[in-house]
Amino acid sequence: MDQVQIIERSIHCYHAGWWSLVPIAGLVPAVFAFYQYARVRSDSSRIWNPAGAYLRSGLALALIGFVLTFFLLAAPLASVIF
């Protein structure tokens, strides 16, 4: 993978991370962001990534969106169970 593809995929991860903040519907972009992060990290182990901050931010946003959706789905279930 060349450096241009690494930058593009890092930006895609960042955009998917933002979209993952949408509750419930953001699960698909969150999974896509996780996939892009893993792919860029594995393919760019020896190449400097100038968009590395976007890649890490996309991962962080995707994690936040994933956890947010989990709690939004778990809260009604917890109120029924307890």
mmCIF file of the N, C-alpha and C atoms, coordinates in Angstrom:
data_MODEL
# 
_entry.id   MODEL 
# 
loop_
_atom_site.group_PDB 
_atom_site.id 
_atom_site.type_symbol 
_atom_site.label_atom_id 
_atom_site.label_alt_id 
_atom_site.label_comp_id 
_atom_site.label_asym_id 
_atom_site.label_entity_id 
_atom_site.label_seq_id 
_atom_site.pdbx_PDB_ins_code 
_atom_site.Cartn_x 
_atom_site.Cartn_y 
_atom_site.Cartn_z 
_atom_site.occupancy 
_atom_site.B_iso_or_equiv 
_atom_site.pdbx_formal_charge 
_atom_site.auth_seq_id 
_atom_site.auth_comp_id 
_atom_site.auth_asym_id 
_atom_site.auth_atom_id 
_atom_site.pdbx_PDB_model_num 
ATOM 1   N N  . MET A 1 1  ? 0.856   -1.171 0.000  1.00 0.00 ? 1  MET A N  1 
ATOM 2   C CA . MET A 1 1  ? 0.000   0.000  0.000  1.00 0.00 ? 1  MET A CA 1 
ATOM 3   C C  . MET A 1 1  ? 0.902   1.234  0.000  1.00 0.00 ? 1  MET A C  1 
ATOM 4   N N  . ASP A 1 2  ? 0.617   2.161  -0.902 1.00 0.00 ? 2  ASP A N  1 
ATOM 5   C CA . ASP A 1 2  ? 1.432   3.366  -0.963 1.00 0.00 ? 2  ASP A CA 1 
ATOM 6   C C  . ASP A 1 2  ? 0.905   4.424  0.005  1.00 0.00 ? 2  ASP A C  1 
ATOM 7   N N  . GLN A 1 3  ? 1.649   5.504  0.123  1.00 0.00 ? 3  GLN A N  1 
ATOM 8   C CA . GLN A 1 3  ? 1.339   6.504  1.135  1.00 0.00 ? 3  GLN A CA 1 
ATOM 9   C C  . GLN A 1 3  ? 0.016   7.222  0.852  1.00 0.00 ? 3  GLN A C  1 
ATOM 10  N N  . VAL A 1 4  ? -0.339  7.403  -0.404 1.00 0.00 ? 4  VAL A N  1 
ATOM 11  C CA . VAL A 1 4  ? -1.606  8.054  -0.749 1.00 0.00 ? 4  VAL A CA 1 
ATOM 12  C C  . VAL A 1 4  ? -2.783  7.213  -0.257 1.00 0.00 ? 4  VAL A C  1 
ATOM 13  N N  . GLN A 1 5  ? -2.725  5.912  -0.455 1.00 0.00 ? 5  GLN A N  1 
ATOM 14  C CA . GLN A 1 5  ? -3.799  5.036  0.017  1.00 0.00 ? 5  GLN A CA 1 
ATOM 15  C C  . GLN A 1 5  ? -3.874  5.032  1.544  1.00 0.00 ? 5  GLN A C  1 
ATOM 16  N N  . ILE A 1 6  ? -2.744  5.093  2.191  1.00 0.00 ? 6  ILE A N  1 
ATOM 17  C CA . ILE A 1 6  ? -2.725  5.137  3.652  1.00 0.00 ? 6  ILE A CA 1 
ATOM 18  C C  . ILE A 1 6  ? -3.420  6.401  4.150  1.00 0.00 ? 6  ILE A C  1 
ATOM 19  N N  . ILE A 1 7  ? -3.133  7.531  3.521  1.00 0.00 ? 7  ILE A N  1 
ATOM 20  C CA . ILE A 1 7  ? -3.764  8.788  3.912  1.00 0.00 ? 7  ILE A CA 1 
ATOM 21  C C  . ILE A 1 7  ? -5.263  8.732  3.641  1.00 0.00 ? 7  ILE A C  1 
ATOM 22  N N  . GLU A 1 8  ? -5.653  8.243  2.477  1.00 0.00 ? 8  GLU A N  1 
ATOM 23  C CA . GLU A 1 8  ? -7.079  8.159  2.142  1.00 0.00 ? 8  GLU A CA 1 
ATOM 24  C C  . GLU A 1 8  ? -7.831  7.261  3.108  1.00 0.00 ? 8  GLU A C  1 
ATOM 25  N N  . ARG A 1 9  ? -7.269  6.132  3.439  1.00 0.00 ? 9  ARG A N  1 
ATOM 26  C CA . ARG A 1 9  ? -7.943  5.211  4.358  1.00 0.00 ? 9  ARG A CA 1 
ATOM 27  C C  . ARG A 1 9  ? -7.977  5.764  5.784  1.00 0.00 ? 9  ARG A C  1 
ATOM 28  N N  . SER A 1 10 ? -6.982  6.543  6.151  1.00 0.00 ? 10 SER A N  1 
ATOM 29  C CA . SER A 1 10 ? -7.006  7.188  7.461  1.00 0.00 ? 10 SER A CA 1 
ATOM 30  C C  . SER A 1 10 ? -8.138  8.216  7.529  1.00 0.00 ? 10 SER A C  1 
ATOM 31  N N  . ILE A 1 11 ? -8.324  8.963  6.460  1.00 0.00 ? 11 ILE A N  1 
ATOM 32  C CA . ILE A 1 11 ? -9.412  9.940  6.401  1.00 0.00 ? 11 ILE A CA 1 
ATOM 33  C C  . ILE A 1 11 ? -10.761 9.224  6.380  1.00 0.00 ? 11 ILE A C  1 
ATOM 34  N N  . HIS A 1 12 ? -10.869 8.101  5.690  1.00 0.00 ? 12 HIS A N  1 
ATOM 35  C CA . HIS A 1 12 ? -12.109 7.314  5.686  1.00 0.00 ? 12 HIS A CA 1 
ATOM 36  C C  . HIS A 1 12 ? -12.430 6.822  7.101  1.00 0.00 ? 12 HIS A C  1 
ATOM 37  N N  . CYS A 1 13 ? -11.417 6.397  7.819  1.00 0.00 ? 13 CYS A N  1 
ATOM 38  C CA . CYS A 1 13 ? -11.605 5.955  9.200  1.00 0.00 ? 13 CYS A CA 1 
ATOM 39  C C  . CYS A 1 13 ? -12.109 7.107  10.058 1.00 0.00 ? 13 CYS A C  1 
ATOM 40  N N  . TYR A 1 14 ? -11.569 8.296  9.851  1.00 0.00 ? 14 TYR A N  1 
ATOM 41  C CA . TYR A 1 14 ? -11.992 9.476  10.608 1.00 0.00 ? 14 TYR A CA 1 
ATOM 42  C C  . TYR A 1 14 ? -13.454 9.821  10.322 1.00 0.00 ? 14 TYR A C  1 
ATOM 43  N N  . HIS A 1 15 ? -13.831 9.811  9.045  1.00 0.00 ? 15 HIS A N  1 
ATOM 44  C CA . HIS A 1 15 ? -15.223 10.111 8.687  1.00 0.00 ? 15 HIS A CA 1 
ATOM 45  C C  . HIS A 1 15 ? -16.179 9.054  9.243  1.00 0.00 ? 15 HIS A C  1 
ATOM 46  N N  . ALA A 1 16 ? -15.801 7.800  9.141  1.00 0.00 ? 16 ALA A N  1 
ATOM 47  C CA . ALA A 1 16 ? -16.644 6.730  9.687  1.00 0.00 ? 16 ALA A CA 1 
ATOM 48  C C  . ALA A 1 16 ? -16.749 6.855  11.202 1.00 0.00 ? 16 ALA A C  1 
ATOM 49  N N  . GLY A 1 17 ? -15.681 7.308  11.839 1.00 0.00 ? 17 GLY A N  1 
ATOM 50  C CA . GLY A 1 17 ? -15.720 7.522  13.283 1.00 0.00 ? 17 GLY A CA 1 
ATOM 51  C C  . GLY A 1 17 ? -16.741 8.573  13.668 1.00 0.00 ? 17 GLY A C  1 
ATOM 52  N N  . TRP A 1 18 ? -16.814 9.648  12.904 1.00 0.00 ? 18 TRP A N  1 
ATOM 53  C CA . TRP A 1 18 ? -17.829 10.672 13.188 1.00 0.00 ? 18 TRP A CA 1 
ATOM 54  C C  . TRP A 1 18 ? -19.232 10.133 12.970 1.00 0.00 ? 18 TRP A C  1 
ATOM 55  N N  . TRP A 1 19 ? -19.430 9.379  11.891 1.00 0.00 ? 19 TRP A N  1 
ATOM 56  C CA . TRP A 1 19 ? -20.753 8.821  11.616 1.00 0.00 ? 19 TRP A CA 1 
ATOM 57  C C  . TRP A 1 19 ? -21.143 7.774  12.648 1.00 0.00 ? 19 TRP A C  1 
ATOM 58  N N  . SER A 1 20 ? -20.190 7.173  13.289 1.00 0.00 ? 20 SER A N  1 
ATOM 59  C CA . SER A 1 20 ? -20.513 6.151  14.284 1.00 0.00 ? 20 SER A CA 1 
ATOM 60  C C  . SER A 1 20 ? -21.123 6.743  15.552 1.00 0.00 ? 20 SER A C  1 
ATOM 61  N N  . LEU A 1 21 ? -21.051 8.055  15.707 1.00 0.00 ? 21 LEU A N  1 
ATOM 62  C CA . LEU A 1 21 ? -21.648 8.701  16.868 1.00 0.00 ? 21 LEU A CA 1 
ATOM 63  C C  . LEU A 1 21 ? -23.171 8.786  16.771 1.00 0.00 ? 21 LEU A C  1 
ATOM 64  N N  . VAL A 1 22 ? -23.727 8.490  15.607 1.00 0.00 ? 22 VAL A N  1 
ATOM 65  C CA . VAL A 1 22 ? -25.182 8.449  15.451 1.00 0.00 ? 22 VAL A CA 1 
ATOM 66  C C  . VAL A 1 22 ? -25.672 7.176  16.147 1.00 0.00 ? 22 VAL A C  1 
ATOM 67  N N  . PRO A 1 23 ? -26.559 7.317  17.140 1.00 0.00 ? 23 PRO A N  1 
ATOM 68  C CA . PRO A 1 23 ? -26.995 6.129  17.887 1.00 0.00 ? 23 PRO A CA 1 
ATOM 69  C C  . PRO A 1 23 ? -27.651 5.081  16.987 1.00 0.00 ? 23 PRO A C  1 
ATOM 70  N N  . ILE A 1 24 ? -27.383 3.865  17.245 1.00 0.00 ? 24 ILE A N  1 
ATOM 71  C CA . ILE A 1 24 ? -27.875 2.646  16.602 1.00 0.00 ? 24 ILE A CA 1 
ATOM 72  C C  . ILE A 1 24 ? -27.437 2.554  15.144 1.00 0.00 ? 24 ILE A C  1 
ATOM 73  N N  . ALA A 1 25 ? -27.750 3.555  14.334 1.00 0.00 ? 25 ALA A N  1 
ATOM 74  C CA . ALA A 1 25 ? -27.349 3.523  12.922 1.00 0.00 ? 25 ALA A CA 1 
ATOM 75  C C  . ALA A 1 25 ? -25.836 3.626  12.769 1.00 0.00 ? 25 ALA A C  1 
ATOM 76  N N  . GLY A 1 26 ? -25.150 4.077  13.807 1.00 0.00 ? 26 GLY A N  1 
ATOM 77  C CA . GLY A 1 26 ? -23.709 4.238  13.739 1.00 0.00 ? 26 GLY A CA 1 
ATOM 78  C C  . GLY A 1 26 ? -22.913 2.967  13.957 1.00 0.00 ? 26 GLY A C  1 
ATOM 79  N N  . LEU A 1 27 ? -23.600 1.853  14.150 1.00 0.00 ? 27 LEU A N  1 
ATOM 80  C CA . LEU A 1 27 ? -22.871 0.591  14.335 1.00 0.00 ? 27 LEU A CA 1 
ATOM 81  C C  . LEU A 1 27 ? -22.112 0.184  13.078 1.00 0.00 ? 27 LEU A C  1 
ATOM 82  N N  . VAL A 1 28 ? -22.730 0.358  11.927 1.00 0.00 ? 28 VAL A N  1 
ATOM 83  C CA . VAL A 1 28 ? -22.076 -0.021 10.665 1.00 0.00 ? 28 VAL A CA 1 
ATOM 84  C C  . VAL A 1 28 ? -20.842 0.851  10.422 1.00 0.00 ? 28 VAL A C  1 
ATOM 85  N N  . PRO A 1 29 ? -20.935 2.186  10.537 1.00 0.00 ? 29 PRO A N  1 
ATOM 86  C CA . PRO A 1 29 ? -19.708 2.977  10.378 1.00 0.00 ? 29 PRO A CA 1 
ATOM 87  C C  . PRO A 1 29 ? -18.646 2.671  11.437 1.00 0.00 ? 29 PRO A C  1 
ATOM 88  N N  . ALA A 1 30 ? -19.069 2.305  12.642 1.00 0.00 ? 30 ALA A N  1 
ATOM 89  C CA . ALA A 1 30 ? -18.093 1.964  13.683 1.00 0.00 ? 30 ALA A CA 1 
ATOM 90  C C  . ALA A 1 30 ? -17.304 0.721  13.291 1.00 0.00 ? 30 ALA A C  1 
ATOM 91  N N  . VAL A 1 31 ? -18.002 -0.281 12.801 1.00 0.00 ? 31 VAL A N  1 
ATOM 92  C CA . VAL A 1 31 ? -17.324 -1.503 12.364 1.00 0.00 ? 31 VAL A CA 1 
ATOM 93  C C  . VAL A 1 31 ? -16.396 -1.194 11.188 1.00 0.00 ? 31 VAL A C  1 
ATOM 94  N N  . PHE A 1 32 ? -16.861 -0.341 10.268 1.00 0.00 ? 32 PHE A N  1 
ATOM 95  C CA . PHE A 1 32 ? -16.026 0.057  9.132  1.00 0.00 ? 32 PHE A CA 1 
ATOM 96  C C  . PHE A 1 32 ? -14.777 0.796  9.612  1.00 0.00 ? 32 PHE A C  1 
ATOM 97  N N  . ALA A 1 33 ? -14.929 1.673  10.602 1.00 0.00 ? 33 ALA A N  1 
ATOM 98  C CA . ALA A 1 33 ? -13.774 2.402  11.140 1.00 0.00 ? 33 ALA A CA 1 
ATOM 99  C C  . ALA A 1 33 ? -12.784 1.444  11.801 1.00 0.00 ? 33 ALA A C  1 
ATOM 100 N N  . PHE A 1 34 ? -13.295 0.458  12.556 1.00 0.00 ? 34 PHE A N  1 
ATOM 101 C CA . PHE A 1 34 ? -12.406 -0.542 13.152 1.00 0.00 ? 34 PHE A CA 1 
ATOM 102 C C  . PHE A 1 34 ? -11.640 -1.302 12.069 1.00 0.00 ? 34 PHE A C  1 
ATOM 103 N N  . TYR A 1 35 ? -12.348 -1.659 11.003 1.00 0.00 ? 35 TYR A N  1 
ATOM 104 C CA . TYR A 1 35 ? -11.722 -2.391 9.900  1.00 0.00 ? 35 TYR A CA 1 
ATOM 105 C C  . TYR A 1 35 ? -10.645 -1.546 9.227  1.00 0.00 ? 35 TYR A C  1 
ATOM 106 N N  . GLN A 1 36 ? -10.969 -0.290 8.940  1.00 0.00 ? 36 GLN A N  1 
ATOM 107 C CA . GLN A 1 36 ? -9.994  0.586  8.282  1.00 0.00 ? 36 GLN A CA 1 
ATOM 108 C C  . GLN A 1 36 ? -8.773  0.808  9.175  1.00 0.00 ? 36 GLN A C  1 
ATOM 109 N N  . TYR A 1 37 ? -9.009  0.983  10.460 1.00 0.00 ? 37 TYR A N  1 
ATOM 110 C CA . TYR A 1 37 ? -7.890  1.179  11.385 1.00 0.00 ? 37 TYR A CA 1 
ATOM 111 C C  . TYR A 1 37 ? -6.956  -0.034 11.363 1.00 0.00 ? 37 TYR A C  1 
ATOM 112 N N  . ALA A 1 38 ? -7.547  -1.220 11.478 1.00 0.00 ? 38 ALA A N  1 
ATOM 113 C CA . ALA A 1 38 ? -6.732  -2.437 11.490 1.00 0.00 ? 38 ALA A CA 1 
ATOM 114 C C  . ALA A 1 38 ? -5.991  -2.617 10.176 1.00 0.00 ? 38 ALA A C  1 
ATOM 115 N N  . ARG A 1 39 ? -6.658  -2.312 9.085  1.00 0.00 ? 39 ARG A N  1 
ATOM 116 C CA . ARG A 1 39 ? -6.027  -2.487 7.773  1.00 0.00 ? 39 ARG A CA 1 
ATOM 117 C C  . ARG A 1 39 ? -4.870  -1.509 7.579  1.00 0.00 ? 39 ARG A C  1 
ATOM 118 N N  . VAL A 1 40 ? -5.072  -0.254 7.931  1.00 0.00 ? 40 VAL A N  1 
ATOM 119 C CA . VAL A 1 40 ? -4.011  0.739  7.767  1.00 0.00 ? 40 VAL A CA 1 
ATOM 120 C C  . VAL A 1 40 ? -2.841  0.419  8.693  1.00 0.00 ? 40 VAL A C  1 
ATOM 121 N N  . ARG A 1 41 ? -3.135  0.054  9.942  1.00 0.00 ? 41 ARG A N  1 
ATOM 122 C CA . ARG A 1 41 ? -2.053  -0.259 10.873 1.00 0.00 ? 41 ARG A CA 1 
ATOM 123 C C  . ARG A 1 41 ? -1.224  -1.457 10.418 1.00 0.00 ? 41 ARG A C  1 
ATOM 124 N N  . SER A 1 42 ? -1.887  -2.464 9.860  1.00 0.00 ? 42 SER A N  1 
ATOM 125 C CA . SER A 1 42 ? -1.136  -3.642 9.438  1.00 0.00 ? 42 SER A CA 1 
ATOM 126 C C  . SER A 1 42 ? -0.367  -3.397 8.142  1.00 0.00 ? 42 SER A C  1 
ATOM 127 N N  . ASP A 1 43 ? -0.915  -2.575 7.254  1.00 0.00 ? 43 ASP A N  1 
ATOM 128 C CA . ASP A 1 43 ? -0.254  -2.344 5.967  1.00 0.00 ? 43 ASP A CA 1 
ATOM 129 C C  . ASP A 1 43 ? 0.799   -1.242 6.022  1.00 0.00 ? 43 ASP A C  1 
ATOM 130 N N  . SER A 1 44 ? 0.742   -0.386 7.019  1.00 0.00 ? 44 SER A N  1 
ATOM 131 C CA . SER A 1 44 ? 1.672   0.748  7.057  1.00 0.00 ? 44 SER A CA 1 
ATOM 132 C C  . SER A 1 44 ? 2.650   0.649  8.209  1.00 0.00 ? 44 SER A C  1 
ATOM 133 N N  . SER A 1 45 ? 3.055   -0.538 8.539  1.00 0.00 ? 45 SER A N  1 
ATOM 134 C CA . SER A 1 45 ? 3.954   -0.701 9.683  1.00 0.00 ? 45 SER A CA 1 
ATOM 135 C C  . SER A 1 45 ? 5.320   -0.064 9.450  1.00 0.00 ? 45 SER A C  1 
ATOM 136 N N  . ARG A 1 46 ? 5.730   0.023  8.205  1.00 0.00 ? 46 ARG A N  1 
ATOM 137 C CA . ARG A 1 46 ? 7.061   0.572  7.906  1.00 0.00 ? 46 ARG A CA 1 
ATOM 138 C C  . ARG A 1 46 ? 7.005   1.927  7.210  1.00 0.00 ? 46 ARG A C  1 
ATOM 139 N N  . ILE A 1 47 ? 5.813   2.425  6.939  1.00 0.00 ? 47 ILE A N  1 
ATOM 140 C CA . ILE A 1 47 ? 5.660   3.691  6.222  1.00 0.00 ? 47 ILE A CA 1 
ATOM 141 C C  . ILE A 1 47 ? 5.097   4.729  7.185  1.00 0.00 ? 47 ILE A C  1 
ATOM 142 N N  . TRP A 1 48 ? 5.655   5.939  7.148  1.00 0.00 ? 48 TRP A N  1 
ATOM 143 C CA . TRP A 1 48 ? 5.161   7.019  7.984  1.00 0.00 ? 48 TRP A CA 1 
ATOM 144 C C  . TRP A 1 48 ? 3.785   7.439  7.496  1.00 0.00 ? 48 TRP A C  1 
ATOM 145 N N  . ASN A 1 49 ? 2.847   7.587  8.407  1.00 0.00 ? 49 ASN A N  1 
ATOM 146 C CA . ASN A 1 49 ? 1.490   7.991  8.072  1.00 0.00 ? 49 ASN A CA 1 
ATOM 147 C C  . ASN A 1 49 ? 1.290   9.439  8.522  1.00 0.00 ? 49 ASN A C  1 
ATOM 148 N N  . PRO A 1 50 ? 1.288   10.399 7.576  1.00 0.00 ? 50 PRO A N  1 
ATOM 149 C CA . PRO A 1 50 ? 1.090   11.787 7.969  1.00 0.00 ? 50 PRO A CA 1 
ATOM 150 C C  . PRO A 1 50 ? -0.319  12.061 8.492  1.00 0.00 ? 50 PRO A C  1 
ATOM 151 N N  . ALA A 1 51 ? -1.267  11.178 8.202  1.00 0.00 ? 51 ALA A N  1 
ATOM 152 C CA . ALA A 1 51 ? -2.638  11.323 8.690  1.00 0.00 ? 51 ALA A CA 1 
ATOM 153 C C  . ALA A 1 51 ? -2.888  10.397 9.873  1.00 0.00 ? 51 ALA A C  1 
ATOM 154 N N  . GLY A 1 52 ? -1.866  10.081 10.605 1.00 0.00 ? 52 GLY A N  1 
ATOM 155 C CA . GLY A 1 52 ? -1.996  9.181  11.744 1.00 0.00 ? 52 GLY A CA 1 
ATOM 156 C C  . GLY A 1 52 ? -2.922  9.717  12.832 1.00 0.00 ? 52 GLY A C  1 
ATOM 157 N N  . ALA A 1 53 ? -2.955  11.040 12.993 1.00 0.00 ? 53 ALA A N  1 
ATOM 158 C CA . ALA A 1 53 ? -3.856  11.629 13.989 1.00 0.00 ? 53 ALA A CA 1 
ATOM 159 C C  . ALA A 1 53 ? -5.309  11.390 13.589 1.00 0.00 ? 53 ALA A C  1 
ATOM 160 N N  . TYR A 1 54 ? -5.602  11.476 12.299 1.00 0.00 ? 54 TYR A N  1 
ATOM 161 C CA . TYR A 1 54 ? -6.959  11.187 11.830 1.00 0.00 ? 54 TYR A CA 1 
ATOM 162 C C  . TYR A 1 54 ? -7.316  9.720  12.059 1.00 0.00 ? 54 TYR A C  1 
ATOM 163 N N  . LEU A 1 55 ? -6.359  8.854  11.849 1.00 0.00 ? 55 LEU A N  1 
ATOM 164 C CA . LEU A 1 55 ? -6.594  7.428  12.048 1.00 0.00 ? 55 LEU A CA 1 
ATOM 165 C C  . LEU A 1 55 ? -6.907  7.131  13.512 1.00 0.00 ? 55 LEU A C  1 
ATOM 166 N N  . ARG A 1 56 ? -6.106  7.667  14.421 1.00 0.00 ? 56 ARG A N  1 
ATOM 167 C CA . ARG A 1 56 ? -6.338  7.446  15.847 1.00 0.00 ? 56 ARG A CA 1 
ATOM 168 C C  . ARG A 1 56 ? -7.625  8.121  16.324 1.00 0.00 ? 56 ARG A C  1 
ATOM 169 N N  . SER A 1 57 ? -7.915  9.302  15.798 1.00 0.00 ? 57 SER A N  1 
ATOM 170 C CA . SER A 1 57 ? -9.160  9.989  16.161 1.00 0.00 ? 57 SER A CA 1 
ATOM 171 C C  . SER A 1 57 ? -10.372 9.214  15.665 1.00 0.00 ? 57 SER A C  1 
ATOM 172 N N  . GLY A 1 58 ? -10.275 8.658  14.464 1.00 0.00 ? 58 GLY A N  1 
ATOM 173 C CA . GLY A 1 58 ? -11.368 7.850  13.939 1.00 0.00 ? 58 GLY A CA 1 
ATOM 174 C C  . GLY A 1 58 ? -11.629 6.629  14.795 1.00 0.00 ? 58 GLY A C  1 
ATOM 175 N N  . LEU A 1 59 ? -10.575 5.997  15.263 1.00 0.00 ? 59 LEU A N  1 
ATOM 176 C CA . LEU A 1 59 ? -10.731 4.851  16.153 1.00 0.00 ? 59 LEU A CA 1 
ATOM 177 C C  . LEU A 1 59 ? -11.377 5.270  17.470 1.00 0.00 ? 59 LEU A C  1 
ATOM 178 N N  . ALA A 1 60 ? -10.927 6.369  18.041 1.00 0.00 ? 60 ALA A N  1 
ATOM 179 C CA . ALA A 1 60 ? -11.487 6.847  19.311 1.00 0.00 ? 60 ALA A CA 1 
ATOM 180 C C  . ALA A 1 60 ? -12.964 7.199  19.155 1.00 0.00 ? 60 ALA A C  1 
ATOM 181 N N  . LEU A 1 61 ? -13.322 7.886  18.067 1.00 0.00 ? 61 LEU A N  1 
ATOM 182 C CA . LEU A 1 61 ? -14.723 8.240  17.830 1.00 0.00 ? 61 LEU A CA 1 
ATOM 183 C C  . LEU A 1 61 ? -15.577 6.994  17.636 1.00 0.00 ? 61 LEU A C  1 
ATOM 184 N N  . ALA A 1 62 ? -15.039 6.012  16.921 1.00 0.00 ? 62 ALA A N  1 
ATOM 185 C CA . ALA A 1 62 ? -15.784 4.772  16.701 1.00 0.00 ? 62 ALA A CA 1 
ATOM 186 C C  . ALA A 1 62 ? -16.007 4.029  18.021 1.00 0.00 ? 62 ALA A C  1 
ATOM 187 N N  . LEU A 1 63 ? -15.004 4.017  18.876 1.00 0.00 ? 63 LEU A N  1 
ATOM 188 C CA . LEU A 1 63 ? -15.166 3.386  20.187 1.00 0.00 ? 63 LEU A CA 1 
ATOM 189 C C  . LEU A 1 63 ? -16.226 4.098  21.024 1.00 0.00 ? 63 LEU A C  1 
ATOM 190 N N  . ILE A 1 64 ? -16.192 5.426  21.007 1.00 0.00 ? 64 ILE A N  1 
ATOM 191 C CA . ILE A 1 64 ? -17.189 6.196  21.748 1.00 0.00 ? 64 ILE A CA 1 
ATOM 192 C C  . ILE A 1 64 ? -18.592 5.926  21.193 1.00 0.00 ? 64 ILE A C  1 
ATOM 193 N N  . GLY A 1 65 ? -18.730 5.923  19.880 1.00 0.00 ? 65 GLY A N  1 
ATOM 194 C CA . GLY A 1 65 ? -20.029 5.648  19.265 1.00 0.00 ? 65 GLY A CA 1 
ATOM 195 C C  . GLY A 1 65 ? -20.523 4.248  19.565 1.00 0.00 ? 65 GLY A C  1 
ATOM 196 N N  . PHE A 1 66 ? -19.620 3.292  19.552 1.00 0.00 ? 66 PHE A N  1 
ATOM 197 C CA . PHE A 1 66 ? -19.990 1.906  19.840 1.00 0.00 ? 66 PHE A CA 1 
ATOM 198 C C  . PHE A 1 66 ? -20.469 1.767  21.285 1.00 0.00 ? 66 PHE A C  1 
ATOM 199 N N  . VAL A 1 67 ? -19.746 2.369  22.212 1.00 0.00 ? 67 VAL A N  1 
ATOM 200 C CA . VAL A 1 67 ? -20.123 2.310  23.629 1.00 0.00 ? 67 VAL A CA 1 
ATOM 201 C C  . VAL A 1 67 ? -21.431 3.072  23.862 1.00 0.00 ? 67 VAL A C  1 
ATOM 202 N N  . LEU A 1 68 ? -21.585 4.219  23.214 1.00 0.00 ? 68 LEU A N  1 
ATOM 203 C CA . LEU A 1 68 ? -22.816 4.996  23.339 1.00 0.00 ? 68 LEU A CA 1 
ATOM 204 C C  . LEU A 1 68 ? -24.023 4.178  22.887 1.00 0.00 ? 68 LEU A C  1 
ATOM 205 N N  . THR A 1 69 ? -23.914 3.536  21.753 1.00 0.00 ? 69 THR A N  1 
ATOM 206 C CA . THR A 1 69 ? -25.013 2.707  21.250 1.00 0.00 ? 69 THR A CA 1 
ATOM 207 C C  . THR A 1 69 ? -25.266 1.530  22.180 1.00 0.00 ? 69 THR A C  1 
ATOM 208 N N  . PHE A 1 70 ? -24.213 0.935  22.703 1.00 0.00 ? 70 PHE A N  1 
ATOM 209 C CA . PHE A 1 70 ? -24.381 -0.177 23.628 1.00 0.00 ? 70 PHE A CA 1 
ATOM 210 C C  . PHE A 1 70 ? -25.187 0.249  24.850 1.00 0.00 ? 70 PHE A C  1 
ATOM 211 N N  . PHE A 1 71 ? -24.829 1.403  25.433 1.00 0.00 ? 71 PHE A N  1 
ATOM 212 C CA . PHE A 1 71 ? -25.552 1.860  26.620 1.00 0.00 ? 71 PHE A CA 1 
ATOM 213 C C  . PHE A 1 71 ? -26.978 2.290  26.293 1.00 0.00 ? 71 PHE A C  1 
ATOM 214 N N  . LEU A 1 72 ? -27.196 2.856  25.120 1.00 0.00 ? 72 LEU A N  1 
ATOM 215 C CA . LEU A 1 72 ? -28.555 3.227  24.743 1.00 0.00 ? 72 LEU A CA 1 
ATOM 216 C C  . LEU A 1 72 ? -29.443 2.002  24.546 1.00 0.00 ? 72 LEU A C  1 
ATOM 217 N N  . LEU A 1 73 ? -28.856 0.922  24.082 1.00 0.00 ? 73 LEU A N  1 
ATOM 218 C CA . LEU A 1 73 ? -29.620 -0.312 23.908 1.00 0.00 ? 73 LEU A CA 1 
ATOM 219 C C  . LEU A 1 73 ? -29.731 -1.092 25.211 1.00 0.00 ? 73 LEU A C  1 
ATOM 220 N N  . ALA A 1 74 ? -28.722 -0.991 26.062 1.00 0.00 ? 74 ALA A N  1 
ATOM 221 C CA . ALA A 1 74 ? -28.726 -1.771 27.298 1.00 0.00 ? 74 ALA A CA 1 
ATOM 222 C C  . ALA A 1 74 ? -29.589 -1.135 28.390 1.00 0.00 ? 74 ALA A C  1 
ATOM 223 N N  . ALA A 1 75 ? -29.750 0.176  28.368 1.00 0.00 ? 75 ALA A N  1 
ATOM 224 C CA . ALA A 1 75 ? -30.519 0.854  29.419 1.00 0.00 ? 75 ALA A CA 1 
ATOM 225 C C  . ALA A 1 75 ? -31.979 0.398  29.468 1.00 0.00 ? 75 ALA A C  1 
ATOM 226 N N  . PRO A 1 76 ? -32.691 0.324  28.344 1.00 0.00 ? 76 PRO A N  1 
ATOM 227 C CA . PRO A 1 76 ? -34.070 -0.168 28.427 1.00 0.00 ? 76 PRO A CA 1 
ATOM 228 C C  . PRO A 1 76 ? -34.143 -1.628 28.856 1.00 0.00 ? 76 PRO A C  1 
ATOM 229 N N  . LEU A 1 77 ? -33.188 -2.417 28.431 1.00 0.00 ? 77 LEU A N  1 
ATOM 230 C CA . LEU A 1 77 ? -33.181 -3.823 28.825 1.00 0.00 ? 77 LEU A CA 1 
ATOM 231 C C  . LEU A 1 77 ? -32.913 -3.967 30.322 1.00 0.00 ? 77 LEU A C  1 
ATOM 232 N N  . ALA A 1 78 ? -32.037 -3.156 30.844 1.00 0.00 ? 78 ALA A N  1 
ATOM 233 C CA . ALA A 1 78 ? -31.716 -3.214 32.269 1.00 0.00 ? 78 ALA A CA 1 
ATOM 234 C C  . ALA A 1 78 ? -32.928 -2.789 33.112 1.00 0.00 ? 78 ALA A C  1 
ATOM 235 N N  . SER A 1 79 ? -33.690 -1.821 32.639 1.00 0.00 ? 79 SER A N  1 
ATOM 236 C CA . SER A 1 79 ? -34.858 -1.383 33.396 1.00 0.00 ? 79 SER A CA 1 
ATOM 237 C C  . SER A 1 79 ? -35.947 -2.457 33.400 1.00 0.00 ? 79 SER A C  1 
ATOM 238 N N  . VAL A 1 80 ? -36.017 -3.261 32.353 1.00 0.00 ? 80 VAL A N  1 
ATOM 239 C CA . VAL A 1 80 ? -37.000 -4.353 32.298 1.00 0.00 ? 80 VAL A CA 1 
ATOM 240 C C  . VAL A 1 80 ? -36.569 -5.502 33.210 1.00 0.00 ? 80 VAL A C  1 
ATOM 241 N N  . ILE A 1 81 ? -35.282 -5.792 33.212 1.00 0.00 ? 81 ILE A N  1 
ATOM 242 C CA . ILE A 1 81 ? -34.767 -6.920 33.982 1.00 0.00 ? 81 ILE A CA 1 
ATOM 243 C C  . ILE A 1 81 ? -34.768 -6.612 35.475 1.00 0.00 ? 81 ILE A C  1 
ATOM 244 N N  . PHE A 1 82 ? -34.347 -5.399 35.844 1.00 0.00 ? 82 PHE A N  1 
ATOM 245 C CA . PHE A 1 82 ? -34.228 -5.072 37.265 1.00 0.00 ? 82 PHE A CA 1 
ATOM 246 C C  . PHE A 1 82 ? -35.454 -4.334 37.674 1.00 0.00 ? 82 PHE A C  1 
# 
